[in-house]
């Protein structure tokens, strides 16, 4: 299955799942879970690079070991305990509950490294507060979320493909949710071609600077980035 087929399959299933939920709201749920999976898989990849085996992870990735928590935080900016990993939700099977997600998202917010607060703080707030809209009971919410996480569990995020699968699917979903919600003017989606052109113009204008500042309007925070930046031709 190529990336277009995978993206189309996820979109069709997600659009059907959302039922009466507005498209511009539902996108926050599915994209939030996709990003949480990305961060979880990123931590697993990091632990593997440190020599940890899959069998050792339940004992290593625990808040009880403060040295491991600090080590992961210093390298990734956050820490996710084993039981809160996206893969752990999948492994739970029939034992998975909506409370697992609430606990995981709350723990994520609490375990962000101090110097990374501006990067990660609040990124799952909309997902966390909106879970109740996925059903009128804990059981119905659990089913809705289980269906969602099983839908996106097969998105490859290991970087082994010769293209950015996650990026493609993420953009594909945003584009379709925007069109489905009647927000084709780019209210919450800017077409890739426009973003690329804007990036090239800005990068050329700032090519001689070692430091730039980016203003992120949704959080009204200034993000300062240091380093050398270049766009591929």
N, CA, C and O of each residue as an XYZ file, in Angstrom:
932
protein
N       0.849     -1.191      0.000
C       0.000      0.000      0.000
C       0.889      1.247      0.000
O       1.709      1.432      0.899
N       0.716      2.108     -1.028
C       1.543      3.311     -1.079
C       0.970      4.392     -0.165
O      -0.080      4.214      0.452
N       1.689      5.524     -0.092
C       1.297      6.555      0.868
C      -0.064      7.171      0.530
O      -0.826      7.518      1.433
N      -0.378      7.310     -0.776
C      -1.681      7.867     -1.142
C      -2.813      6.945     -0.719
O      -3.840      7.400     -0.216
N      -2.616      5.627     -0.929
C      -3.649      4.663     -0.563
C      -3.841      4.601      0.946
O      -4.967      4.509      1.435
N      -2.717      4.652      1.688
C      -2.794      4.619      3.142
C      -3.495      5.860      3.677
O      -4.347      5.769      4.561
N      -3.134      7.013      3.139
C      -3.747      8.272      3.578
C      -5.243      8.273      3.266
O      -6.051      8.696      4.094
N      -5.612      7.801      2.074
C      -7.023      7.766      1.678
C      -7.824      6.821      2.575
O      -8.962      7.112      2.941
N      -7.221      5.699      2.920
C      -7.896      4.724      3.797
C      -8.149      5.328      5.173
O      -9.236      5.180      5.731
N      -7.155      6.001      5.712
C      -7.295      6.618      7.035
C      -8.336      7.730      6.994
O      -9.151      7.857      7.907
N      -8.308      8.530      5.938
C      -9.275      9.619      5.819
C     -10.706      9.087      5.750
O     -11.589      9.578      6.452
N     -10.932      8.082      4.903
C     -12.274      7.541      4.730
C     -12.818      6.971      6.050
O     -13.973      7.198      6.412
N     -11.962      6.231      6.752
C     -12.382      5.640      8.019
C     -12.611      6.713      9.074
O     -13.598      6.670      9.809
N     -11.693      7.679      9.148
C     -11.806      8.740     10.149
C     -13.045      9.599      9.906
O     -13.737      9.976     10.852
N     -13.319      9.902      8.664
C     -14.476     10.734      8.331
C     -15.777     10.016      8.686
O     -16.748     10.642      9.111
N     -15.782      8.699      8.507
C     -16.960      7.908      8.856
C     -17.113      7.832     10.371
O     -18.227      7.895     10.892
N     -15.998      7.697     11.072
C     -16.024      7.571     12.531
C     -16.558      8.815     13.228
O     -17.205      8.721     14.271
N     -16.287      9.969     12.654
C     -16.591     11.207     13.369
C     -18.091     11.440     13.537
O     -18.498     12.251     14.369
N     -18.914     10.744     12.763
C     -20.366     10.830     12.897
C     -20.838     12.282     12.846
O     -20.709     12.935     11.811
N     -21.380     12.791     13.948
C     -21.946     14.134     13.951
C     -20.954     15.210     14.402
O     -21.298     16.391     14.453
N     -19.739     14.806     14.723
C     -18.735     15.784     15.159
C     -18.255     16.586     13.961
O     -17.965     16.020     12.907
N     -18.169     17.899     14.115
C     -17.719     18.751     13.022
C     -16.300     18.379     12.615
O     -15.470     18.026     13.452
N     -16.036     18.466     11.303
C     -14.729     18.076     10.769
C     -13.596     18.880     11.381
O     -12.531     18.334     11.670
N     -13.821     20.187     11.583
C     -12.751     21.015     12.131
C     -12.459     20.705     13.591
O     -11.402     21.077     14.101
N     -13.393     20.021     14.278
C     -13.155     19.578     15.648
C     -12.508     18.200     15.646
O     -11.566     17.943     16.395
N     -13.019     17.330     14.806
C     -12.531     15.951     14.790
C     -11.072     15.874     14.380
O     -10.347     14.976     14.808
N     -10.639     16.816     13.551
C      -9.242     16.806     13.118
C      -8.307     16.912     14.318
O      -7.210     16.354     14.303
N      -8.742     17.636     15.371
C      -7.899     17.795     16.549
C      -7.679     16.459     17.258
O      -6.627     16.231     17.855
N      -8.679     15.578     17.187
C      -8.546     14.277     17.838
C      -7.583     13.374     17.069
O      -6.619     12.861     17.636
N      -7.846     13.185     15.790
C      -7.026     12.241     15.039
C      -5.602     12.755     14.857
O      -4.652     11.977     14.952
N      -5.438     14.055     14.597
C      -4.092     14.595     14.439
C      -3.359     14.597     15.778
O      -2.144     14.408     15.826
N      -4.104     14.811     16.865
C      -3.494     14.758     18.193
C      -2.955     13.373     18.503
O      -1.848     13.231     19.022
N      -3.736     12.357     18.187
C      -3.290     10.978     18.434
C      -2.115     10.609     17.527
O      -1.205      9.895     17.949
N      -2.133     11.089     16.290
C      -1.018     10.814     15.387
C       0.270     11.415     15.951
O       1.322     10.776     15.933
N       0.178     12.638     16.448
C       1.368     13.283     16.991
C       1.834     12.595     18.272
O       3.035     12.471     18.510
N       0.890     12.149     19.095
C       1.267     11.431     20.316
C       1.974     10.123     19.951
O       2.936      9.729     20.610
N       1.497      9.460     18.909
C       2.167      8.236     18.437
C       3.580      8.558     17.977
O       4.516      7.808     18.255
N       3.733      9.672     17.275
C       5.055     10.075     16.808
C       6.016     10.273     17.983
O       7.153      9.801     17.946
N       5.559     10.968     19.016
C       6.413     11.219     20.179
C       6.719      9.922     20.927
O       7.834      9.735     21.416
N       5.741      9.034     21.017
C       5.959      7.739     21.666
C       6.988      6.910     20.903
O       7.915      6.357     21.494
N       6.817      6.831     19.588
C       7.744      6.056     18.762
C       9.146      6.665     18.783
O      10.147      5.952     18.718
N       9.197      7.985     18.875
C      10.489      8.676     18.951
C      11.225      8.297     20.237
O      12.444      8.121     20.233
N      10.481      8.172     21.326
C      11.101      7.757     22.585
C      11.584      6.311     22.512
O      12.665      5.987     23.004
N      10.783      5.447     21.898
C      11.192      4.048     21.746
C      12.458      3.943     20.905
O      13.354      3.158     21.217
N      12.529      4.732     19.843
C      13.713      4.729     18.982
C      14.931      5.226     19.761
O      16.027      4.685     19.610
N      14.746      6.244     20.584
C      15.842      6.764     21.387
C      16.332      5.713     22.377
O      17.539      5.519     22.527
N      15.408      5.033     23.054
C      15.792      4.015     24.022
C      16.549      2.870     23.342
O      17.487      2.313     23.912
N      16.134      2.528     22.130
C      16.840      1.482     21.387
C      18.268      1.921     21.069
O      19.198      1.115     21.095
N      18.426      3.215     20.769
C      19.769      3.738     20.471
C      20.655      3.734     21.709
O      21.881      3.782     21.606
N      20.021      3.675     22.895
C      20.764      3.631     24.153
C      21.051      2.191     24.589
O      21.639      1.954     25.645
N      20.628      1.245     23.765
C      20.909     -0.159     24.047
C      19.830     -0.894     24.807
O      20.016     -2.059     25.159
N      18.708     -0.250     25.071
C      17.626     -0.907     25.802
C      16.850     -1.841     24.878
O      16.529     -1.471     23.748
N      16.551     -3.034     25.346
C      15.771     -3.984     24.567
C      14.285     -3.817     24.886
O      13.922     -3.206     25.890
N      13.443     -4.361     24.029
C      11.993     -4.252     24.231
C      11.582     -4.860     25.568
O      10.688     -4.350     26.243
N      12.240     -5.949     25.943
C      11.900     -6.626     27.201
C      12.266     -5.785     28.418
O      11.662     -5.940     29.480
N      13.243     -4.900     28.277
C      13.701     -4.086     29.404
C      12.889     -2.805     29.589
O      12.903     -2.209     30.666
N      12.192     -2.390     28.553
C      11.506     -1.097     28.583
C      10.494     -0.931     29.718
O      10.460      0.135     30.332
N       9.669     -1.939     30.023
C       8.703     -1.744     31.125
C       9.385     -1.376     32.445
O       8.817     -0.642     33.253
N      10.596     -1.883     32.662
C      11.319     -1.570     33.888
C      12.103     -0.269     33.790
O      12.281      0.427     34.790
N      12.581      0.070     32.571
C      13.363      1.289     32.375
C      12.496      2.536     32.350
O      12.796      3.524     33.020
N      11.410      2.486     31.566
C      10.579      3.673     31.366
C       9.538      3.807     32.470
O       8.353      3.539     32.272
N      10.006      4.221     33.616
C       9.127      4.413     34.764
C       9.520      5.684     35.501
O      10.700      6.023     35.585
N       8.539      6.375     36.028
C       8.813      7.611     36.762
C       9.603      7.340     38.036
O      10.210      8.255     38.592
N       9.603      6.103     38.501
C      10.313      5.769     39.732
C      11.820      5.921     39.568
O      12.537      6.151     40.542
N      12.304      5.790     38.315
C      13.740      5.929     38.048
C      14.002      7.342     37.563
O      13.939      7.616     36.365
N      14.294      8.229     38.483
C      14.468      9.647     38.142
C      15.636      9.892     37.198
O      15.605     10.840     36.414
N      16.675      9.046     37.261
C      17.827      9.239     36.373
C      17.449      8.986     34.919
O      17.906      9.696     34.023
N      16.614      7.975     34.684
C      16.148      7.683     33.330
C      15.230      8.798     32.844
O      15.318      9.232     31.695
N      14.353      9.256     33.724
C      13.444     10.350     33.375
C      14.238     11.571     32.931
O      13.945     12.158     31.889
N      15.235     11.953     33.709
C      16.050     13.123     33.376
C      16.834     12.915     32.089
O      16.979     13.841     31.290
N      17.339     11.704     31.887
C      18.130     11.406     30.681
C      17.264     11.538     29.423
O      17.681     12.134     28.430
N      16.073     10.980     29.481
C      15.165     11.065     28.331
C      14.736     12.516     28.116
O      14.718     12.994     26.982
N      14.398     13.204     29.174
C      13.980     14.604     29.074
C      15.079     15.476     28.474
O      14.798     16.350     27.654
N      16.318     15.247     28.874
C      17.417     16.083     28.395
C      17.684     15.872     26.910
O      18.228     16.752     26.243
N      17.303     14.710     26.393
C      17.535     14.410     24.977
C      16.315     14.657     24.093
O      16.453     15.045     22.933
N      15.122     14.433     24.645
C      13.900     14.567     23.845
C      13.050     15.762     24.251
O      12.258     16.263     23.453
N      13.212     16.220     25.484
C      12.407     17.341     25.967
C      11.169     16.905     26.722
O      10.450     17.743     27.265
N      10.907     15.613     26.765
C       9.726     15.073     27.448
C      10.025     13.647     27.878
O      11.037     13.069     27.483
N       9.145     13.086     28.686
C       9.276     11.686     29.102
C       7.896     11.054     29.115
O       6.946     11.631     29.645
N       7.786      9.868     28.530
C       6.540      9.110     28.548
C       6.810      7.761     29.198
O       7.612      6.975     28.692
N       6.149      7.490     30.308
C       6.310      6.211     30.988
C       5.784      5.083     30.095
O       4.937      5.308     29.231
N       6.292      3.875     30.315
C       5.954      2.753     29.443
C       4.457      2.543     29.312
O       3.951      2.331     28.210
N       3.741      2.603     30.436
C       2.294      2.324     30.389
C       1.511      3.397     29.648
O       0.350      3.190     29.296
N       2.151      4.561     29.407
C       1.476      5.648     28.697
C       1.878      5.755     27.232
O       1.391      6.633     26.521
N       2.750      4.883     26.781
C       3.153      4.898     25.375
C       1.973      4.516     24.481
O       1.100      3.750     24.890
N       1.954      5.046     23.278
C       0.909      4.702     22.317
C       0.875      3.191     22.098
O      -0.197      2.589     22.032
N       2.050      2.587     21.986
C       2.124      1.142     21.754
C       1.546      0.356     22.928
O       1.012     -0.737     22.739
N       1.651      0.908     24.144
C       1.087      0.227     25.321
C      -0.437      0.242     25.260
O      -1.091     -0.707     25.694
N      -1.002      1.325     24.720
C      -2.458      1.377     24.556
C      -2.921      0.284     23.596
O      -3.952     -0.353     23.809
N      -2.146      0.083     22.545
C      -2.491     -0.959     21.570
C      -2.367     -2.337     22.221
O      -3.243     -3.188     22.065
N      -1.275     -2.546     22.948
C      -1.032     -3.840     23.592
C      -2.097     -4.172     24.628
O      -2.344     -5.345     24.907
N      -2.729     -3.151     25.199
C      -3.745     -3.386     26.233
C      -4.958     -4.118     25.683
O      -5.658     -4.808     26.425
N      -5.212     -3.974     24.388
C      -6.327     -4.672     23.759
C      -7.660     -4.350     24.412
O      -8.035     -3.185     24.538
N      -8.369     -5.385     24.824
C      -9.698     -5.210     25.414
C      -9.647     -4.504     26.767
O     -10.666     -4.014     27.254
N      -8.464     -4.454     27.369
C      -8.321     -3.797     28.675
C      -8.100     -2.292     28.555
O      -8.063     -1.582     29.560
N      -7.955     -1.811     27.327
C      -7.747     -0.375     27.116
C      -8.995      0.406     27.538
O     -10.120     -0.003     27.251
N      -8.785      1.531     28.220
C      -9.891      2.388     28.656
C      -9.566      3.845     28.357
O      -8.397      4.214     28.246
N     -10.598      4.669     28.227
C     -10.408      6.083     27.949
C      -9.574      6.742     29.051
O      -8.874      7.722     28.795
N      -9.645      6.216     30.258
C      -8.865      6.759     31.378
C      -7.371      6.640     31.117
O      -6.587      7.450     31.612
N      -6.966      5.621     30.331
C      -5.553      5.455     29.994
C      -5.042      6.661     29.215
O      -3.920      7.120     29.426
N      -5.878      7.168     28.313
C      -5.495      8.322     27.507
C      -5.433      9.573     28.380
O      -4.481     10.349     28.298
N      -6.440      9.761     29.204
C      -6.450     10.930     30.084
C      -5.231     10.942     31.006
O      -4.601     11.980     31.210
N      -4.911      9.775     31.557
C      -3.744      9.673     32.443
C      -2.463      9.951     31.668
O      -1.573     10.644     32.160
N      -2.370      9.410     30.457
C      -1.176      9.586     29.646
C      -0.944     11.031     29.249
O       0.180     11.528     29.329
N      -2.002     11.710     28.820
C      -1.869     13.104     28.402
C      -1.541     14.013     29.590
O      -0.764     14.959     29.460
N      -2.134     13.721     30.738
C      -1.837     14.506     31.939
C      -0.382     14.317     32.363
O       0.296     15.274     32.737
N       0.086     13.070     32.298
C       1.466     12.773     32.667
C       2.439     13.434     31.697
O       3.491     13.928     32.104
N       2.085     13.441     30.418
C       2.961     14.075     29.431
C       3.162     15.551     29.766
O       4.288     16.049     29.761
N       2.070     16.240     30.055
C       2.154     17.668     30.385
C       2.993     17.902     31.634
O       3.710     18.898     31.727
N       2.907     16.997     32.582
C       3.636     17.139     33.840
C       5.124     16.840     33.691
O       5.943     17.373     34.440
N       5.483     15.976     32.712
C       6.858     15.509     32.590
C       7.630     16.156     31.434
O       8.621     15.599     30.961
N       7.184     17.311     30.988
C       7.946     18.060     29.992
C       9.148     18.690     30.693
O       9.007     19.246     31.782
N      10.327     18.606     30.078
C      11.518     19.227     30.660
C      11.314     20.738     30.714
O      10.791     21.316     29.762
N      11.707     21.379     31.787
C      11.476     22.821     31.966
C      11.873     23.678     30.763
O      11.119     24.567     30.368
N      13.031     23.428     30.184
C      13.481     24.279     29.087
C      12.760     23.996     27.766
O      12.971     24.694     26.774
N      11.908     22.968     27.764
C      11.143     22.632     26.563
C       9.664     22.985     26.711
O       8.846     22.606     25.874
N       9.328     23.702     27.762
C       7.932     24.050     28.000
C       7.320     24.804     26.824
O       6.174     24.554     26.452
N       8.079     25.721     26.243
C       7.539     26.507     25.131
C       7.298     25.645     23.889
O       6.503     26.003     23.020
N       7.987     24.518     23.820
C       7.843     23.626     22.659
C       6.634     22.709     22.815
O       5.843     22.556     21.884
N       6.491     22.101     23.985
C       5.485     21.054     24.165
C       4.289     21.407     25.049
O       3.270     20.719     24.996
N       4.388     22.444     25.848
C       3.291     22.756     26.773
C       1.993     23.063     26.028
O       1.967     23.880     25.107
N       0.931     22.402     26.438
C      -0.389     22.685     25.877
C      -0.711     22.045     24.550
O      -1.802     22.258     24.022
N       0.216     21.252     23.977
C      -0.050     20.722     22.633
C      -1.192     19.713     22.599
O      -1.796     19.500     21.548
N      -1.495     19.089     23.738
C      -2.583     18.109     23.771
C      -3.790     18.603     24.567
O      -4.683     17.819     24.889
N      -3.822     19.881     24.883
C      -4.937     20.420     25.675
C      -6.278     20.237     24.974
O      -7.256     19.827     25.599
N      -6.324     20.540     23.674
C      -7.574     20.414     22.925
C      -8.029     18.963     22.866
O      -9.218     18.674     23.000
N      -7.084     18.055     22.667
C      -7.402     16.631     22.648
C      -7.905     16.182     24.011
O      -8.906     15.471     24.106
N      -7.224     16.590     25.047
C      -7.589     16.191     26.411
C      -8.985     16.661     26.798
O      -9.787     15.880     27.310
N      -9.272     17.924     26.555
C     -10.571     18.478     26.955
C     -11.704     18.026     26.042
O     -12.871     18.077     26.430
N     -11.371     17.587     24.842
C     -12.418     17.210     23.890
C     -12.784     15.741     23.876
O     -13.688     15.342     23.142
N     -12.107     14.926     24.668
C     -12.376     13.486     24.658
C     -13.831     13.173     25.000
O     -14.395     12.202     24.494
N     -14.427     13.979     25.841
C     -15.809     13.729     26.256
C     -16.797     13.860     25.096
O     -17.914     13.349     25.168
N     -16.384     14.545     24.027
C     -17.271     14.718     22.872
C     -17.333     13.464     22.000
O     -18.151     13.377     21.083
N     -16.471     12.504     22.290
C     -16.425     11.291     21.479
C     -17.433     10.240     21.924
O     -17.468      9.139     21.375
N     -18.248     10.571     22.911
C     -19.259      9.629     23.384
C     -19.917     10.146     24.649
O     -19.369     11.005     25.338
N     -21.091      9.619     24.949
C     -21.826     10.095     26.132
C     -21.573      9.240     27.365
O     -22.223      9.421     28.395
N     -20.629      8.305     27.262
C     -20.265      7.470     28.407
C     -18.807      7.062     28.257
O     -18.226      7.185     27.179
N     -18.221      6.575     29.348
C     -16.821      6.132     29.299
C     -16.662      4.991     28.300
O     -15.653      4.908     27.600
N     -17.673      4.100     28.235
C     -17.601      2.959     27.322
C     -17.609      3.407     25.861
O     -16.826      2.906     25.054
N     -18.492      4.350     25.519
C     -18.567      4.823     24.136
C     -17.330      5.637     23.759
O     -16.873      5.583     22.617
N     -16.789      6.392     24.721
C     -15.564      7.145     24.466
C     -14.389      6.195     24.264
O     -13.539      6.414     23.401
N     -14.352      5.148     25.063
C     -13.292      4.144     24.935
C     -13.329      3.503     23.559
O     -12.289      3.340     22.921
N     -14.521      3.137     23.096
C     -14.648      2.510     21.775
C     -14.203      3.469     20.673
O     -13.495      3.068     19.749
N     -14.615      4.734     20.768
C     -14.262      5.712     19.748
C     -12.753      5.906     19.670
O     -12.180      5.963     18.582
N     -12.118      6.008     20.833
C     -10.664      6.207     20.859
C      -9.933      4.945     20.429
O      -8.928      5.021     19.722
N     -10.430      3.778     20.850
C      -9.798      2.526     20.430
C      -9.835      2.403     18.915
O      -8.844      2.013     18.297
N     -10.963      2.730     18.319
C     -11.068      2.679     16.858
C     -10.058      3.625     16.210
O      -9.444      3.291     15.197
N      -9.893      4.804     16.803
C      -8.955      5.790     16.261
C      -7.515      5.312     16.336
O      -6.782      5.391     15.349
N      -7.101      4.816     17.502
C      -5.698      4.437     17.648
C      -5.366      3.195     16.805
O      -4.242      3.049     16.326
N      -6.340      2.313     16.631
C      -6.103      1.163     15.770
C      -6.045      1.583     14.301
O      -5.382      0.942     13.486
N      -6.738      2.652     13.984
C      -6.727      3.161     12.616
C      -5.357      3.706     12.237
O      -4.897      3.513     11.112
N      -4.707      4.384     13.175
C      -3.444      5.047     12.844
C      -2.203      4.274     13.297
O      -1.081      4.725     13.068
N      -2.388      3.121     13.933
C      -1.249      2.398     14.490
C      -0.246      1.936     13.434
O       0.927      1.732     13.747
N      -0.691      1.771     12.197
C       0.201      1.252     11.166
C       0.927      2.333     10.372
O       1.653      2.023      9.427
N       0.738      3.598     10.747
C       1.468      4.660     10.057
C       2.945      4.535     10.414
O       3.301      4.670     11.585
N       3.818      4.280      9.430
C       5.250      4.139      9.738
C       5.861      5.478     10.109
O       5.689      6.468      9.397
N       6.576      5.505     11.228
C       7.195      6.742     11.696
C       8.671      6.532     12.028
O       9.258      7.284     12.806
N       9.265      5.487     11.418
C      10.658      5.181     11.737
C      11.641      5.831     10.778
O      12.855      5.692     10.932
N      11.106      6.550      9.775
C      11.983      7.249      8.846
C      12.679      6.349      7.843
O      13.574      6.804      7.131
N      12.286      5.069      7.769
C      12.957      4.149      6.861
C      12.461      4.261      5.426
O      13.149      3.838      4.497
N      11.277      4.824      5.238
C      10.745      4.985      3.881
C      11.505      6.093      3.167
O      12.149      6.925      3.806
N      11.427      6.100      1.836
C      12.145      7.120      1.075
C      11.324      8.385      0.927
O      11.629      9.230      0.086
N      10.289      8.526      1.733
C       9.488      9.743      1.760
C       8.922      9.917      3.170
O       8.910      8.972      3.958
N       8.466     11.097      3.477
C       7.939     11.401      4.802
C       6.484     10.948      4.880
O       5.575     11.714      4.561
N       6.264      9.694      5.307
C       4.916      9.131      5.361
C       4.043      9.912      6.332
O       2.918     10.288      6.003
N       4.567     10.154      7.531
C       3.799     10.867      8.546
C       3.423     12.262      8.055
O       2.272     12.680      8.180
N       4.392     12.976      7.496
C       4.131     14.326      7.003
C       3.080     14.335      5.909
O       2.207     15.202      5.885
N       3.165     13.363      4.998
C       2.212     13.289      3.889
C       0.799     13.036      4.408
O      -0.145     13.717      4.006
N       0.653     12.051      5.306
C      -0.671     11.707      5.829
C      -1.224     12.854      6.669
O      -2.411     13.170      6.587
N      -0.372     13.472      7.471
C      -0.784     14.600      8.306
C      -1.359     15.709      7.428
O      -2.441     16.229      7.701
N      -0.629     16.064      6.376
C      -1.088     17.136      5.491
C      -2.336     16.715      4.718
O      -3.244     17.521      4.515
N      -2.382     15.458      4.289
C      -3.532     14.938      3.545
C      -4.805     15.060      4.385
O      -5.849     15.480      3.888
N      -4.703     14.686      5.667
C      -5.867     14.741      6.550
C      -6.302     16.186      6.800
O      -7.493     16.494      6.749
N      -5.339     17.070      7.070
C      -5.684     18.471      7.306
C      -6.389     19.054      6.092
O      -7.395     19.750      6.226
N      -5.859     18.767      4.906
C      -6.445     19.278      3.670
C      -7.884     18.804      3.505
O      -8.767     19.593      3.168
N      -8.121     17.508      3.743
C      -9.461     16.955      3.567
C     -10.430     17.428      4.641
O     -11.596     17.693      4.351
N      -9.957     17.535      5.878
C     -10.824     18.056      6.928
C     -11.198     19.504      6.635
O     -12.332     19.917      6.876
N     -10.244     20.276      6.114
C     -10.514     21.677      5.783
C     -11.575     21.771      4.693
O     -12.519     22.554      4.799
N     -11.411     20.967      3.646
C     -12.375     20.983      2.549
C     -13.736     20.496      3.008
O     -14.766     21.042      2.612
N     -13.740     19.461      3.849
C     -14.985     18.879      4.331
C     -15.743     19.838      5.237
O     -16.971     19.800      5.321
N     -14.983     20.705      5.915
C     -15.609     21.668      6.819
C     -15.967     22.969      6.116
O     -16.512     23.888      6.727
N     -15.658     23.036      4.832
C     -15.968     24.235      4.064
C     -15.009     25.373      4.324
O     -15.349     26.532      4.086
N     -13.811     25.069      4.810
C     -12.837     26.109      5.118
C     -11.714     26.076      4.082
O     -10.544     25.922      4.433
N     -12.074     26.220      2.807
C     -11.097     26.124      1.730
C     -10.218     27.365      1.617
O      -9.246     27.367      0.862
N     -10.544     28.404      2.350
C      -9.745     29.624      2.262
C      -8.485     29.537      3.115
O      -7.738     30.510      3.219
N      -8.246     28.389      3.720
C      -7.029     28.216      4.501
C      -7.161     28.654      5.935
O      -6.172     29.035      6.562
N      -8.374     28.605      6.470
C      -8.580     29.059      7.845
C      -7.770     28.238      8.838
O      -7.249     28.777      9.814
N      -7.662     26.910      8.590
C      -6.750     26.135      9.421
C      -5.867     25.230      8.575
O      -5.308     24.253      9.072
N      -5.747     25.561      7.297
C      -4.863     24.772      6.432
C      -4.288     25.646      5.332
O      -5.029     26.283      4.584
N      -2.978     25.673      5.235
C      -2.291     26.392      4.164
C      -1.713     25.368      3.208
O      -0.918     24.531      3.637
N      -2.072     25.392      1.934
C      -1.563     24.413      0.963
C      -0.037     24.325      0.984
O       0.652     25.324      1.190
N       0.473     23.125      0.769
C       1.916     22.876      0.830
C       2.700     23.810     -0.082
O       3.753     24.325      0.294
N       2.173     24.023     -1.289
C       2.902     24.854     -2.247
C       3.065     26.285     -1.741
O       4.109     26.907     -1.938
N       2.022     26.801     -1.087
C       2.087     28.161     -0.538
C       3.087     28.220      0.609
O       3.886     29.152      0.700
N       3.037     27.216      1.486
C       3.963     27.166      2.623
C       5.408     27.093      2.151
O       6.284     27.761      2.701
N       5.650     26.281      1.131
C       7.002     26.128      0.597
C       7.512     27.438     -0.003
O       8.655     27.834      0.226
N       6.654     28.100     -0.769
C       7.049     29.371     -1.383
C       7.358     30.408     -0.313
O       8.358     31.119     -0.404
N       6.491     30.496      0.714
C       6.719     31.456      1.801
C       8.023     31.152      2.534
O       8.765     32.066      2.892
N       8.298     29.871      2.754
C       9.518     29.471      3.450
C      10.755     29.858      2.666
O      11.741     30.323      3.238
N      10.704     29.667      1.355
C      11.857     30.008      0.513
C      12.104     31.514      0.493
O      13.250     31.963      0.524
N      11.037     32.279      0.441
C      11.186     33.742      0.431
C      11.802     34.217      1.747
O      12.725     35.032      1.756
N      11.278     33.694      2.856
C      11.781     34.093      4.171
C      13.226     33.638      4.373
O      14.060     34.394      4.872
N      13.515     32.378      3.973
C      14.868     31.847      4.150
C      15.883     32.650      3.348
O      17.001     32.879      3.812
N      15.505     33.075      2.159
C      16.420     33.871      1.343
C      16.666     35.240      1.985
O      17.787     35.749      1.981
N      15.608     35.821      2.531
C      15.725     37.138      3.166
C      16.588     37.081      4.431
O      17.283     38.043      4.759
N      16.537     35.938      5.140
C      17.249     35.815      6.413
C      18.505     34.953      6.311
O      19.039     34.515      7.330
N      18.977     34.708      5.098
C      20.047     33.737      4.898
C      21.357     34.081      5.621
O      22.149     33.183      5.908
N      21.596     35.356      5.916
C      22.851     35.751      6.556
C      22.754     35.832      8.076
O      23.739     36.163      8.736
N      21.593     35.537      8.638
C      21.425     35.626     10.088
C      21.728     34.297     10.771
O      21.475     33.230     10.211
N      22.258     34.368     11.957
C      22.513     33.173     12.746
C      21.354     32.870     13.698
O      21.252     31.770     14.242
N      20.495     33.854     13.887
C      19.368     33.684     14.798
C      18.128     34.334     14.214
O      18.188     35.439     13.676
N      16.987     33.631     14.325
C      15.728     34.186     13.851
C      14.680     34.022     14.936
O      14.840     33.199     15.837
N      13.607     34.800     14.856
C      12.495     34.677     15.796
C      11.227     34.391     15.015
O      10.960     35.009     13.984
N      10.443     33.435     15.526
C       9.198     33.039     14.879
C       8.054     33.303     15.839
O       8.105     32.885     16.996
N       7.033     33.984     15.374
C       5.885     34.265     16.229
C       4.771     33.291     15.896
O       4.244     33.283     14.783
N       4.418     32.461     16.885
C       3.387     31.443     16.696
C       2.075     32.006     17.242
O       1.911     32.133     18.455
N       1.148     32.341     16.353
C      -0.032     33.107     16.744
C      -0.983     32.368     17.673
O      -1.659     33.004     18.482
N      -1.055     31.039     17.580
C      -2.040     30.320     18.392
C      -1.681     30.336     19.877
O      -2.571     30.282     20.726
N      -0.403     30.408     20.195
C      -0.012     30.393     21.604
C       0.546     31.731     22.061
O       0.879     31.908     23.233
N       0.647     32.673     21.125
C       1.205     34.008     21.394
C       2.531     33.927     22.144
O       2.772     34.648     23.113
N       3.371     33.033     21.666
C       4.699     32.885     22.255
C       5.758     33.163     21.193
O       5.606     32.772     20.036
N       6.823     33.837     21.593
C       7.962     34.001     20.704
C       8.859     32.786     20.847
O       9.239     32.410     21.957
N       9.195     32.177     19.726
C      10.092     31.027     19.755
C      11.405     31.459     19.114
O      11.421     31.848     17.946
N      12.491     31.398     19.850
C      13.776     31.839     19.346
C      14.600     30.630     18.932
O      14.766     29.684     19.702
N      15.108     30.671     17.722
C      15.839     29.539     17.175
C      17.232     29.999     16.756
O      17.371     31.000     16.052
N      18.247     29.284     17.178
C      19.613     29.618     16.799
C      20.166     28.564     15.871
O      19.806     27.391     15.968
N      21.035     28.975     14.974
C      21.651     28.017     14.070
C      21.680     28.522     12.652
O      21.261     29.647     12.378
N      22.169     27.705     11.750
C      22.247     28.042     10.332
C      21.134     27.328      9.597
O      20.925     26.133      9.805
N      20.408     28.043      8.729
C      19.257     27.463      8.044
C      19.410     27.600      6.531
O      19.863     28.630      6.031
N      19.033     26.568      5.826
C      19.086     26.603      4.365
C      17.990     25.706      3.825
O      17.649     24.695      4.438
N      17.444     26.072      2.689
C      16.431     25.227      2.024
C      17.084     24.548      0.833
O      17.885     25.142      0.111
N      16.718     23.282      0.650
C      17.273     22.558     -0.490
C      16.773     23.169     -1.780
O      15.641     23.647     -1.858
N      17.610     23.150     -2.774
C      17.238     23.756     -4.066
C      16.178     22.896     -4.733
O      15.721     23.219     -5.829
